[in-house]
Amino acid sequence: MSSAKTLVVSFVGMRAQEIGVKSNLKIFMESDNQMLEEVMVVAYGTAKKSAFTGSAAVLKSEEIGKIQTSNAMSTLAGKAAGVQLSTASGQPGVSSPSIRIRGISSINAGNTPLIILDGSPFDGDMNSINTQDIESMTVLKDAASNALYGARGANGVIMITTKQGQKGDARVTLDAKWGVNSRATKTYNTINDPAQYYEVYYTGLKNMFMANGNGAAQAHYLANQNLCANNSYGLWYNVFNVPAGQAMIGSNGKLNPNATIGNLVNYNGQEYLLTPDDWLDAAYKNSLRQEYNVTISSGNQKSSFYSSFGYLKNEGIVDNSDYTRFVGRLKADYQVKDWLKVGANASFTHYDMNSFVSGGDGDGSSVSSGNIFAAATQVAPIYPLFIRDKNGNVLIDANGNTMYDYGDGGNAGLERPVFGKSNALSDAILNTYATDGNTINGTAFAEISFLKDFKFTTTNSVYVDESRLTTVTNPYYGSYASSNGILGKTHSRRYSVNYQQLLNYVKSIGLHNITAMIGHEYYRTQYFYTYGSKSNMFDPSNHELAGAVTDGSSNSYTTDYNTEGYFARVQYNFDEKYYASASYRRDASSRFHPDNRWGNFWSAGAAWLISKENFFQNSDALKFIDMLKIKASYGSQGNDNIADSYETPRYTNTYDIVNSSGHPASVPKVLGNKDITWETNGNFNAGFDFEMFKSRFSGTFEFFNRKTSDMLFSFPLPPSYGYTSYYANIGDMRNRGLELDLKGVILQTKDFYWDVNVNLTHYKNKVSYLPDERKTMTTPEGVQGYSSGNHFFGEGIPLYTFYMQKYAGVNEQGEALYFKDVKDDKGNITREKTTNYSEATQYLCGSSLPDVYGGFGTSVSWKGFDLSIDFAYQIGGKVYDGDYSSAMNSPTASSKGHVIHADILNAWTPENTTSNIPRFQYGDSYTAATSDRFLTSGSYLSLQNINFGYTLPTRVCRPLGIQKLRLYLAADNVALWTKRQGLDPRQSIKGEGTASYYAPIRTVSGGITLTF
């Protein structure tokens, strides 16, 4: 036996350990992150993380797969520093969330990042990509990392890499989950009790009659007389049965105790029972979500193979709303010769989506009478949804349909003053907004190695999305009943191709390591759109145009966009300690005139792995630092993201073709400008990466500065020009900020592991230059610019700065007060208060952009159990709460019948003079006028995801022929905490929140994963 007293234990990827010789040994090995280099996906290739001089955030498949979503972009919420998401709709299968990386770079041009799928640009439907197929998502944020995408890289790049087969025996994985969908956000705290609603409305009427000179007794009488009257004051509907000769509301302002719910009304010889319905309860429901995925993968020294099939059935939380998807993928590569490798990656998706007809994408983006979300949150709790007979039974019409109250006189001759002549729930059920389609995405590549250090790769990809939309507005009720219904058919097709050729050179000479690349890329996407409609349907179940007889409108158009670029990159490192990189791309875009089509984009970056220096490694004071890398980069990218007008690019004049007395005629629309060209984004980044305490604590800190020059601006034109607007390159903007991303292992033993992570982003946005043509006004603060809606765009202030009147409380009579600036004869300005809203001054009132945003989470594992919890948050920024404003408004002839917020109960009264809420009085239209009173904090904390699982021990699985079996519970969109209940600041980066959109969906599921 050896007499050695020390053993050295080592393993690939682990730190070598020296231990004393004992008879029984239990050895715990630690990861060596510096030894086992992490490889990350970068522009046109991969790179070691230590050699990367740019800025990027990476999400691995383990994190992506925990989140239940059909859209991979949703998984970024709170997960990547610098990435800000807003989601306007929870409709299953609807388009991607709005994404901003490190601020906002443009006012009129697009701010959407470029999506790269397996190396090729992707402008298709993100819902067509199965998240279970994704190996990683890499967010490229600075010039060094995304300048090679030149023409389209200004807003950042998100690279999606799909899984591939790994070496070893074939592996089959089955994953199945079943869950329940429900509404994830709370509703506003409105008055939902019919009795209390009548009482509050009565108070508003009484206050008006008293303000008009009536005594208290007379005002009480008049308020009762008009409360449910069919006139400009009344609510029309009375759902309480009040004994004859008695007032509905007593002199104490409370409902008559003898009144009972359910009012029998005789109209034209037929008796109807009026009783209120809970519109919110009727609109929303719990539903089922189920998803199944099967993957088969294998590989050896010469080839790899990956295939998958997925099925998703995601039912919405309102009627006639769901998303169904079948998706399959096949990915393979083969080393034909030592010098030749080929491969292909193909996916096919079929999808069906049902939603309700309300404009937009069927997601509730139109606040119309047919929008169930608007109606359910804005209609007072006194109005019926259904028409009932005298016994309270819901009536059925001659066609077998439930009879809904459309507020058009059909229910006891009554007309509803709010959302009149409509019933959104009926529309959601009887109308159709159905989309189905197929997408095909294919990529093939060939890789040729020659002359030892050279490799040539050619990659060709194609994407096709063919979709059909059928819209039917029913012939029984609503806006098209008189036309016997209307049917619309839309067919759209997107066809994209990308051709890419790369030549790579890799050479090491001693401690000098060089990689170089040159390449060429051509991208083209075409979109074809056709629409036609007919009315007067013969058979409502026949959803083809041939089934209707009266021609309606029709339209078609085509857009064609292409880019071509030549690019090069050189990377150098000495002793894997000093790193440098440079890149250049020359791009052309079809969106610009041939004289201004080409642009030049470049970057330069450097990094110093200071922890490899001898002085660093020999310092006892720095022993706790395992890795420290300092990096910096600068470069420019371009932005050409101004949508073409139908088939005509923006550098040519565009027209609308109209019917002029039976003859075609053209109407000028947008004036062309052949001088427009790229927006340029200069991007500086500096920071450091570190690992400490044997890699148990790691992180990244970065400073960034983005300057947008020559912004693509849309200028309105006066009517005398004939054209409505034109584009030009005038205007500059800056985004400057900090990012911090940290991860720490709190505790690690043989059986227990606990880590935490946090990221935050702080940035300041400023419009640094506007053209004189857009400086149409000056604010009281001296800022020059222009207003649009509730926002002011001016030099020296952030985007989406609110511009409105400032609320000054109430006066001694409870009337709303607003500030106004008054100038005296000497030009001195004093600030006064006024009850006349039209005299009030508009001021700058802060921006919707947050001070800080990010996410944090933790994961714990013990034996076979694992738990992860993730949050997203935002601190600061403002949101204009229009729904709260409406619910706090005093009723008028045009706004009566709306919900009333419970805060009205604390309004000013002679007994409550300390209140800051104006007196509630019918006809006072300025009590809730637009002002900073309704600007609310955009701060929020969202519990994004909880995932809890148990993996059976190997000794249990092996006898069953199973490699791995995991049971789990998953919950997404679990909770949201905001300044005001009902408000969701995540809807819009612009600070425009409303409950009239499809609410976010909370999904709670149980699942099982089996690997054979």
C-alpha angles and dihedrals in degrees: 000000000000117000092216114135098195133057124202110209119193139167134178109276093011133099114257112244133200115213136172119257113260135163092244120034131188110184126191113196126204128216118256104212093180092053097044099052116208113231116212133191114251135168109312096349146000135290140188110262091233091056095049113109096183138072123267142150121213130203116193127212091256091063095039094049094056093065119082106222140120091217119067093204090068090066090069094071107122092347104096128047112238095022118115122187132192123186120194099182141037093198106136111250096011121140125293124284118263108264128199123182117203096343135307120311104186143031101207105011121075122280097194117125121239115259117216116192114194091333100316131095112260122202095163137104111303089205088069090069116083108226089213088066094057118104096182145345117214122193112206110202112169139052096260090058103039109022089098087070087060107166095043105024101089094097095046132264131257113201118200118196119190124216124268136194119281128215115272140053120337112280125204119196125188121191124181130172135177124192151157125250121210139160109287101199132059124242125243117279095254131159103270100168110096092212093052091046091056089047093053093044089049088054090054091051094045092051090052094050091048091049087054090060103268121136122245095261094048092045089051090052095046092047091054092046093053100035096096099012123134093243140089091286102043135084091222094216124084112184095178126085106226120189113253114271095018128110118244093224121038126225087262089064093249130120115269105266088222092060116106130197115257120053120210111215127186113212124172091342095309125104121225128187112221112205128153124249131207101245094188093051091048093047099050130055141166115257143181129266120189131172133178128186132181124187131183120190140164141152147180139186093294107030147020131203133195129174133168142178125196137184124192128183110181115177118200128235093245130055119277093019124117145118127220124185136181113190134175133180134190120188126173142154133189133197098223095177135356086264100037131065125171133183146165138204121195133172134181127196131185117188140179123194130183123191137150127274109258107121128263112057094330087269099118094264091137114075093212135136089265094058108106092197093054093046095045093052099038107038114096117249093247099073125094122231093202139043111240135191123233091279093053095254115144109246123239120212128224091270092056094254125137110255111238126194106249093180089239101115096278092113108064090320092292126143120208112226093208120062087352123191090022143086113195095195091054090047091051091054103036099036126072132221103167128165127186130171151147130235128195122190120180136173130181128182141182123200121198123189118199142159090023097269102047131085127181120198128185119190127184125184137179133192127191126182116182114182137173126199123197120191123185125180105197123249095221107066142005135027098342101037090103089054092048090245133306130244127201130189124194126185121187133175131188118194120183132175131183127191118191134178123185132183114195129191123193122182136164121193111180107302092345116099121187132182123178135178138185124185151167129214135184123189130183132174126182127190123198122193131185128173136177136166140190135185135204098062119206095201118018090207092059105087097185126103090238088067094066127063110202116077116232131177128321136187144166138180143165132218124197124191129172140166134192128194145177118204146171138191134190124192126185135179134176116215088338085283107091117044133189134173137180132182138182134189132182112200138183126201129197089217090077133063114266090250091060101027101108126074135179122225130178147162141197127196140174137188136187120205091207094175089071092061115109093232089055096047093045094051114102090199090061099043091107090063110083097178135009124175126178117201142175137176142175134187148123135260133184137236122202096160102137110126117239116245102246105296095342124089120226095252091070130062115266129207141189115228112223139177111256109187091320094317127101115251136173126233117198114245119164122013112229122234117195091190096068116112141154128334105229122217116198108200127193122184132177132167148109140256121213145179124196143180096027090320094302091122121042139157153144131241120190140174119205137186121188121186120188115203130187094019114203100245129189111219121199116225129212117253090253089073092060090222122091099217148338138208127242139165103249128127142055133223136183135207116188126174156123134259129199125186119179136176128181136181105221098185135002128178135147094282104017132066129172128174137167132201136191136178132184137180127199121182141159121218122202134175099223100182136019127180117254090244089066095047093090097145144017123225123223086257090060097252116145121214141082138288128235119182108313093340134087122209111202145146116277098016133092124263118267094028108168117239116193148110119299119235116233101187125247135310129230091283094050095253120148115258129205132188122250133181116232123195119208128209091276093052095253114145123219126182116234137170127246139180089209104093093194089062094050118113123237116232139183105266107183135279134278090228111107127239093222134004136170143100145264137197148161138218129201131186130183122177103312097343124096133181131182129180125186132190135187123201146178129199120199133354125111135255126200104227102210094169091055089048091054092047091051095048122112110242122258133179089272099040106038121122095044123128118272122220118236090238087076087074086072095050122133116284131162085262094045105046096151093068119114091207115096122247111278105240132156113248097021096124096177100060089094101025117147109287142127087274086087097045106111132187113272092210116126144161117212126191096215105179144359120190123181123176147163124213115203117235117264091241088062096044101045097064086054093053091249125130095197138000123186127179117196149171120215132188126185131189087016102165143349128203118195140159092262128029111246096026119111111192090187092076098082139013087211091065097249110137128178138164089217091090128086103280120240114266124237112210124195114183144169120214149171131216120199125186121191 
